[in-house]
Amino acid sequence: MTDAAASRTERRAAAAALALIALYVAPYFLLGEDAHIRIHDNLDSNIAWYRVLVRSGAWFGPPDAVIPQIMNGLPRAALGTEFSLLVGLHAALPPMAAYAAGQTFARVAAFFGMYALLKDFFVRAPRAWPVRVFAPALFALTPFWPSGMLSTLGQPLALWALLHLRAGTAKARHWAAIVLLPFCSSFVLGFFFFLSGMFVFWAADSLRRRKWNLPLLGGIAVMTALYLGVEYRLLLALVFGDEPTSRSEFVSSRLGLWRCVRLAVKNFVLGHHHVATKHAAVVLPATAAAALACAARPDWRRAPEGRAVIGLLALSAALSVWYAFWFHKAWQPLKETVPLFNTFNFARYHFLRPMLIYLGFACALSLFWRLGGRKGRALAAAALIAQAAVLAMNHEEIVYRHRPTFREFYAKAQFAAIAEAIGRPKESYRVVSIGLHPAIAQFNGFYTLDSYNNFYPLAYKHAFREIIAGELEKNKTLRTYFDTWGGRCYVFVAELGKKYEFRKTSKRRIKRLALNTEALARLGGRYVLSALPIDNAAENRLRFVRRFDDERSAWRIYLYEVDLPI
């Protein structure tokens, strides 16, 4: 095949890759609210937050604005920037449509970013087009954290743009990527680590070449400045805020040496759920095999992809070690002394690993394709097909098929019936939930004292703790979980443990509840929404009102009223 013919075939293959992405996201559009999607750090939090934020009147509020619907006034900074594309989608579209649009945008951008990066810098041989096209498609199909959008999936696009600045070949499209990415991704959940890593790369590269590459430094500086501007709320709160927050009591470094070693190996092989790569079965063995071949064969080692494979694999391993040892107990005294080390998670340099893993995979397959003969090409093709199967089996619709759908989770009709039964303006009372996530009540417009947020006033955490102090005393795991983190400011029940999704099929009952109802009333708590019946409700000064069932809901809700003057 001539190079021209290979180029035509490559364009057709790219169209096929986009069709594969379209097929992957199709269930979100076809099923709508009947789709199964991730609950953790998604349905139980972010999707409800976007709805609350857009409806709060504080979307573009001043820095000291609060969200009255959550925790009697959650700081506005806790719900992120107003300049996020994802928040804009949730303002313009129904929640599930916004979710589908966000998924599609992120995956298409991830494909083009990785494809451009490989084509221009890593896998340049014209006849290696199958690797150059389909490895990016696989990267784009990884089960990334939905609310991160391009926080990790956009890193290849950013690297492509910055490497063109380094090479002196940047055009308008490269600057466009640098300028637009801060509106489609998170600084603290991805690009802080990317940009600080790129600064280290720039410094080392400049020293090696004995020449300051000012265009590259300028690109890094512009991108950093844009992120700081876009996420000014969080910057003001974390760096310049003087009020103690829930993050002030974080205790994250408590592991010993052996547990850190195990965590490093686990992260290297299996990854992390926020930056899932699903690389253990196919990608890692293929990359390791190529690295071993490079060690044994000088021609493979001298190839550009050979040098990249070894370096990327080593860097990925180093980031896993850093991630694990950030939680070693030796760090804790420093974290207690320097608040920034406690409030900001520097372990997240491992958020660079999805890009590194799939770059290494592409370089490994390019070596097999170009230098491995017929068997090498067959192995590379088999690896691409096998990894596609792995990622298909990790689609949300398959992984969460036994969990509630979007419609069943948020149970809009059921919660509308609860609001009607209460018969009072929602802003005039506060609710808490037991056995289900507070985000469900928030999504449906209820004002909640409980929430899933890891940035709120420390004084509120202590006031809320009085409500559940009796339950925390009965369960050390829950006590440690709340006191040393507190991100889930929930009404914990010792006999239920850390489980928050008791569906209507559950036969469990709460037998020995010990709430401080007076503390609940002091915060304005009027109603308890429980997924399970409370046998000793009267002892807790709770009066049973009514049970609510709905065939389109995953829950059976028992409504209790606080039997105290408020």
C-alpha positions in Angstrom: 0.0 0.0 0.0 1.4 3.4 -0.9 1.5 6.2 1.6 -1.3 8.1 -0.2 -3.5 5.0 -0.1 -2.7 4.5 3.6 -3.7 8.1 4.2 -7.1 7.6 2.6 -7.6 4.4 4.5 -6.6 6.2 7.7 -9.4 8.8 7.2 -11.9 6.1 6.7 -10.7 4.3 9.8 -11.0 7.6 11.8 -14.7 7.8 10.7 -15.1 4.2 11.8 -13.6 5.1 15.2 -16.0 8.0 15.6 -18.9 5.6 14.7 -17.6 3.3 17.5 -17.8 6.2 20.0 -21.3 7.1 18.7 -22.3 3.5 19.3 -20.9 3.6 22.8 -22.8 6.8 23.9 -26.0 5.8 22.1 -27.6 4.2 25.2 -27.6 7.5 27.0 -29.7 9.1 24.2 -31.9 6.1 23.5 -32.7 5.1 27.1 -32.7 8.6 28.6 -33.7 8.5 32.2 -34.0 4.7 32.0 -30.3 4.4 31.5 -28.0 2.9 34.2 -25.2 5.2 35.1 -22.6 5.5 37.8 -23.9 6.4 41.3 -20.7 7.0 43.3 -19.5 10.6 42.8 -22.1 11.1 40.1 -25.8 10.5 40.8 -25.2 10.7 44.6 -23.6 14.2 44.2 -22.6 16.1 41.1 -25.7 15.7 39.0 -27.8 16.9 41.9 -25.4 19.7 42.6 -25.6 21.1 39.1 -29.4 21.2 39.3 -29.3 22.9 42.7 -26.7 25.4 41.6 -28.5 26.4 38.4 -31.8 26.9 40.4 -30.2 28.6 43.4 -29.9 32.1 42.1 -26.3 32.0 43.1 -24.8 30.5 39.9 -23.0 33.8 39.2 -23.2 35.0 42.8 -20.5 36.9 44.6 -17.6 35.0 46.2 -19.3 35.0 49.6 -22.6 33.7 48.3 -24.2 30.6 49.8 -26.5 27.9 48.5 -29.4 28.0 51.0 -30.8 24.6 49.9 -27.9 22.7 51.3 -26.6 22.6 54.9 -28.3 25.9 55.9 -26.1 27.8 53.5 -23.3 25.8 51.7 -20.5 28.1 50.5 -20.9 28.8 46.8 -17.3 27.8 46.2 -18.2 24.2 47.2 -20.1 23.8 43.9 -17.3 24.9 41.6 -17.0 27.5 38.9 -19.8 29.1 37.0 -17.7 28.9 33.8 -17.8 25.1 33.4 -19.2 23.8 30.2 -20.8 20.9 32.1 -22.8 23.3 34.3 -23.9 25.2 31.2 -25.1 21.9 29.7 -27.1 21.2 32.8 -28.6 24.7 32.7 -29.6 24.3 29.0 -30.8 20.7 29.0 -32.6 18.2 31.1 -30.2 16.4 33.5 -29.9 13.1 31.5 -29.6 14.9 28.2 -26.9 17.1 29.7 -25.1 13.9 30.9 -25.3 12.3 27.4 -24.0 15.5 25.8 -21.1 15.8 28.2 -20.2 12.1 27.7 -20.2 12.6 23.9 -18.3 15.8 23.9 -15.6 14.5 26.2 -15.1 11.2 24.3 -14.9 12.9 20.9 -12.4 15.4 22.2 -10.4 12.7 23.8 -10.2 10.8 20.5 -9.0 13.8 18.5 -6.5 14.9 21.2 -4.8 11.5 21.4 -5.0 10.9 17.7 -3.3 14.3 16.9 -0.7 13.6 19.6 0.2 10.2 18.1 0.1 11.4 14.5 2.4 14.4 15.1 4.8 13.1 17.7 4.7 9.5 18.8 3.4 7.2 16.0 4.3 9.0 12.8 4.9 6.2 10.4 2.1 6.4 7.7 1.6 2.6 7.6 1.1 2.4 11.4 -2.3 4.1 10.9 -4.4 1.2 12.5 -2.6 1.8 15.9 -2.7 5.6 15.4 -6.5 5.6 14.9 -7.8 2.8 17.1 -5.6 3.3 20.2 -7.1 6.8 20.6 -10.5 5.4 20.1 -9.9 3.0 23.0 -8.6 5.8 25.2 -11.8 7.7 24.5 -13.9 4.8 25.6 -12.3 4.5 29.1 -14.9 4.8 31.9 -13.7 8.2 33.1 -15.2 10.1 36.0 -18.2 11.9 34.2 -18.0 15.2 36.0 -14.3 15.5 35.2 -15.1 15.9 31.5 -11.7 16.6 30.0 -9.7 16.8 33.3 -7.9 13.6 32.2 -9.3 12.9 28.8 -8.1 16.3 27.6 -4.5 15.9 28.6 -3.4 14.5 25.3 -5.0 17.5 23.5 -3.1 19.9 25.8 0.2 18.0 25.4 -0.2 18.0 21.6 -0.7 21.8 21.7 2.3 22.4 24.1 4.6 20.2 22.1 3.9 22.2 19.0 4.8 25.3 21.0 8.0 23.6 22.0 8.8 22.7 18.4 7.9 26.2 17.0 5.1 24.8 14.8 2.1 26.1 16.8 -0.9 27.5 14.9 -4.2 29.0 15.9 -5.7 25.6 16.6 -3.1 24.8 19.2 -3.7 28.1 21.0 -7.4 27.4 20.8 -6.9 24.1 22.6 -4.9 25.9 25.3 -7.5 28.6 25.8 -10.7 26.4 25.7 -9.6 23.4 27.8 -9.9 25.3 31.2 -13.6 25.7 30.5 -14.1 22.0 30.0 -12.0 20.5 32.8 -10.9 20.8 36.4 -7.7 22.4 37.6 -7.6 20.6 40.9 -8.8 17.2 39.5 -6.4 17.0 36.6 -4.7 20.0 35.1 -2.8 21.2 38.1 -0.8 18.0 38.0 -0.5 18.1 34.2 0.7 21.7 34.1 3.1 21.4 37.1 4.5 18.3 35.3 4.9 20.2 32.1 6.7 23.0 33.9 9.2 20.4 35.3 9.6 19.1 31.7 10.2 22.6 30.4 12.9 23.3 33.0 14.7 20.0 32.3 14.4 20.4 28.6 15.7 24.0 28.7 18.7 22.9 30.8 19.4 20.0 28.5 19.2 22.2 25.4 20.9 25.2 27.1 18.1 27.4 25.7 15.0 28.7 27.3 12.0 27.7 25.3 9.8 30.8 25.9 6.9 29.8 23.7 6.4 26.6 25.7 6.7 28.4 29.0 4.3 31.0 27.7 1.7 28.3 26.8 2.0 26.7 30.3 1.7 30.2 31.9 -1.4 31.1 29.8 -3.1 27.9 30.5 -2.3 28.1 34.3 -3.6 31.7 34.4 -6.8 30.8 32.7 -7.4 27.9 35.1 -6.8 30.2 38.1 -9.2 32.7 36.6 -11.9 30.2 35.8 -11.6 28.5 39.2 -11.2 31.7 41.2 -13.8 30.7 43.8 -11.9 27.7 44.9 -8.6 29.6 44.9 -10.0 32.3 47.1 -11.6 29.7 49.5 -8.6 27.4 49.7 -5.7 29.8 49.7 -7.2 33.0 51.1 -10.1 31.7 53.2 -9.6 32.1 57.0 -12.6 30.2 58.2 -11.9 26.6 59.2 -13.6 24.1 56.9 -14.4 20.4 57.0 -11.1 19.8 55.2 -9.2 21.1 58.2 -9.9 17.8 60.0 -8.8 15.5 57.2 -6.5 12.7 58.3 -5.3 11.0 55.1 -1.8 9.7 56.0 -2.2 6.7 58.2 -0.7 3.8 56.3 2.4 1.9 57.1 5.2 0.8 54.7 3.7 -2.5 53.7 0.2 -1.1 53.0 1.8 1.6 50.9 3.7 -0.9 48.9 0.5 -2.9 48.3 -1.4 0.2 47.3 1.3 1.2 44.9 1.1 -2.2 43.2 -2.6 -2.1 43.1 -2.7 1.3 41.6 -0.1 0.4 39.0 -2.0 -2.7 37.9 -5.6 -1.8 38.5 -5.7 2.0 38.4 -8.1 4.2 40.3 -11.9 4.5 39.9 -11.8 8.2 39.2 -9.3 7.7 36.3 -10.2 4.2 35.3 -8.2 2.8 32.4 -9.1 -0.9 32.6 -5.5 -1.7 31.4 -4.6 -4.7 33.6 -5.8 -7.5 31.2 -4.5 -6.3 27.8 -2.8 -2.9 27.8 -0.3 -3.6 30.6 0.9 -7.0 29.3 1.3 -5.7 25.8 3.2 -2.6 26.9 5.4 -4.7 29.2 6.1 -7.2 26.4 7.2 -4.3 24.1 9.4 -2.9 26.9 11.1 -6.3 27.3 11.5 -6.6 23.6 13.2 -3.2 23.6 15.6 -4.4 26.3 16.5 -7.4 24.2 16.6 -6.0 20.7 18.7 -2.9 19.9 16.6 -2.0 16.7 13.4 -1.8 18.8 15.2 0.1 21.5 16.5 2.7 19.1 13.1 3.3 17.5 11.3 6.5 18.8 8.5 4.4 20.1 10.9 2.1 21.9 12.4 4.9 24.0 8.9 6.2 24.7 7.6 2.8 25.9 10.2 2.3 28.5 10.0 5.9 29.7 6.2 6.0 29.9 6.1 2.7 31.7 8.7 3.8 34.3 6.9 7.2 34.8 3.6 5.4 35.3 5.1 3.2 37.9 6.7 6.2 39.7 3.3 8.0 39.8 1.7 4.9 41.4 4.4 4.9 44.1 4.0 8.6 44.7 0.2 8.1 45.0 0.5 5.3 47.5 3.2 6.9 49.7 1.3 10.2 49.9 -0.8 8.3 52.4 2.1 7.1 54.5 1.8 8.1 58.2 5.2 9.9 58.0 3.5 12.7 56.1 0.8 13.4 58.7 2.9 15.8 61.0 3.7 17.9 58.0 0.1 17.9 56.8 -1.0 19.1 60.3 1.6 21.9 60.2 1.1 23.1 56.6 -2.7 23.3 56.0 -2.3 23.3 52.2 -0.9 19.8 52.3 -4.0 18.7 54.2 -6.6 20.4 52.1 -5.1 19.7 48.7 -4.6 16.1 47.5 -1.1 16.0 46.0 -1.5 12.3 45.5 -3.5 13.0 42.4 -0.4 13.1 40.1 -1.6 9.6 39.3 -4.3 11.4 37.3 -1.7 11.7 34.6 -1.6 7.9 34.2 -4.5 7.4 31.8 -2.7 9.5 29.1 0.7 7.8 29.9 -0.8 4.3 29.9 -2.5 4.7 26.5 0.4 6.5 25.0 2.6 3.6 26.1 0.1 1.2 24.7 0.0 2.9 21.3 3.8 3.1 21.1 4.1 -0.6 22.1 1.6 -1.7 19.4 3.4 0.6 16.8 6.6 -1.3 17.5 4.8 -4.7 17.0 3.2 -3.4 13.9 6.3 -1.9 12.3 9.0 -4.2 13.5 7.4 -7.4 14.5 6.5 -8.7 11.0 3.3 -10.6 10.3 3.1 -12.0 13.8 3.6 -8.6 15.3 0.8 -7.1 13.3 -1.5 -9.9 14.3 -0.6 -9.4 17.9 -1.2 -5.7 17.7 -4.6 -6.2 16.0 -5.6 -8.8 18.6 -4.6 -6.4 21.4 -6.8 -3.6 20.0 -9.8 -6.0 19.6 -9.3 -7.5 23.0 -9.1 -4.1 24.7 -12.2 -2.9 22.8 -14.0 -5.9 24.3 -12.8 -5.1 27.8 -14.0 -1.5 27.5 -17.3 -2.6 26.1 -17.9 -4.8 29.1 -17.2 -1.9 31.3 -19.9 0.4 29.8 -22.1 1.9 32.5 -25.2 0.2 31.2 -23.5 -3.2 31.8 -21.6 -2.5 35.0 -24.6 -0.8 36.8 -27.4 -2.9 35.2 -28.4 -4.2 38.7 -28.4 -0.7 40.2 -31.3 1.8 40.0 -31.7 3.7 36.7 -31.5 7.5 36.6 -35.3 7.6 36.9 -35.5 5.1 39.7 -32.7 6.8 41.6 -34.1 10.3 41.7 -37.8 9.1 42.0 -39.2 12.5 41.0 -42.9 11.4 41.2 -42.4 9.8 44.7 -40.7 12.9 46.1 -43.3 15.2 44.6 -45.9 13.1 46.5 -43.9 13.6 49.7 -43.7 17.3 49.2 -47.5 17.4 48.6 -48.1 15.4 51.8 -46.0 17.8 53.8 -47.9 20.7 52.2 -45.5 23.5 53.2 -43.1 25.6 51.1 -39.9 23.6 50.9 -37.8 26.5 52.0 -39.7 26.6 55.3 -38.3 23.3 56.7 -35.3 21.1 56.5 -35.0 17.3 56.0 -32.5 14.6 56.5 -32.3 11.2 54.9 -31.5 7.8 56.4 -30.6 4.8 54.2 -30.5 6.8 51.0 -28.4 9.6 49.6 -29.3 13.2 50.5 -28.7 14.1 46.9 -32.0 12.6 46.0 -33.9 15.0 48.2 -31.7 17.9 46.9 -32.4 17.0 43.3 -36.1 17.1 44.1 -35.9 20.6 45.6 -35.9 19.7 49.3 -33.7 21.8 51.7 -31.3 19.3 53.3 -29.2 19.5 56.4 -27.2 16.5 55.3 -25.1 16.4 52.1 -22.1 14.9 50.3 -19.6 17.7 50.1 -16.0 17.9 51.2 -15.8 21.6 51.6 -18.1 23.3 54.1 -17.7 25.2 57.4 -16.1 23.2 60.2 -18.6 24.7 62.7 -21.4 23.2 60.7 -19.7 19.8 60.8 -19.5 19.9 64.6 -23.1 21.1 64.9 -24.3 18.2 62.7 -22.2 15.7 64.6 -24.3 16.3 67.7 -27.3 14.8 65.8 -25.4 11.5 65.1 -23.1 11.4 68.1 -24.9 8.5 69.7 -24.7 6.4 66.5 -21.0 7.3 66.0 -20.2 6.1 69.5 -21.6 2.7 68.7 -19.5 2.2 65.5 -15.8 3.0 65.4 -15.6 2.7 61.6 -18.3 5.3 61.2 -16.8 7.5 63.9 -13.4 7.6 62.2 -15.0 8.0 58.8 -16.9 11.1 59.9 -14.4 12.7 62.2 -11.3 12.4 60.0 -13.1 13.2 56.7 -16.7 14.2 57.0 -17.3 14.5 53.2 -20.4 12.5 53.7 -22.2 14.6 56.3 -25.0 11.9 56.6 -27.3 10.7 59.3 -25.2 7.5 59.9 -26.9 4.6 61.7 -24.5 2.1 63.4 -26.5 -1.0 62.6 -26.6 0.0 58.8 -22.9 0.9 58.5 -21.6 2.7 55.4 -24.6 1.7 53.2 -26.8 4.4 51.8 -29.0 2.7 49.3 -31.7 0.4 50.9 -34.1 -0.3 48.1 -37.8 -1.1 48.5 -37.1 -4.8 48.3 -35.1 -4.6 51.6 -36.6 -6.4 54.6 -34.3 -4.6 57.1 -35.6 -2.4 59.9 -33.9 0.1 62.1 -34.3 -1.3 65.6 -32.0 0.8 67.9 -31.8 4.3 66.5 -30.2 6.9 68.8 -30.5 10.4 67.3 -30.1 13.7 69.2 -33.4 15.0 67.9 -33.0 18.3 69.8 -29.8 19.0 67.9 -31.7 18.2 64.7 -34.4 20.6 65.6 -31.9 23.3 66.4 -30.6 23.2 62.9 -34.2 23.4 61.6 -34.6 19.8 60.9 -38.3 19.0 60.7 -38.6 15.7 58.7 -36.7 12.5 58.3 -36.9 10.6 55.0 -36.0 7.0 55.9 -35.6 4.1 53.4 -36.3 1.7 56.3 -38.9 1.7 59.1 -37.7 2.9 62.4 -39.0 0.6 65.2 -38.1 3.0 68.1 -39.1 6.2 66.3 -41.1 7.4 69.4 -38.1 7.1 71.6 -36.3 9.5 69.2 -39.2 12.0 69.3 -40.1 11.1 65.7 -43.7 10.8 64.7 -44.5 8.5 61.7 -46.5 10.3 59.1 -46.8 8.0 56.1 -45.2 5.5 53.8 -44.6 6.3 50.1 -44.3 3.8 47.3 -43.9 4.3 43.6 -43.4 1.7 40.9 -40.9 4.0 39.1 -38.8 4.4 42.2 -36.1 2.3 43.7 -37.1 3.3 47.2 -39.8 2.9 49.8 -39.8 6.1 51.8 -41.0 6.3 55.4 -41.7 9.9 56.4 -41.2 10.9 60.0 -41.8 14.3 61.6 -39.7 15.7 64.4 -42.1 15.8 67.4 -40.5 18.8 69.0 -41.2 22.6 68.8 -39.0 24.2 66.2 
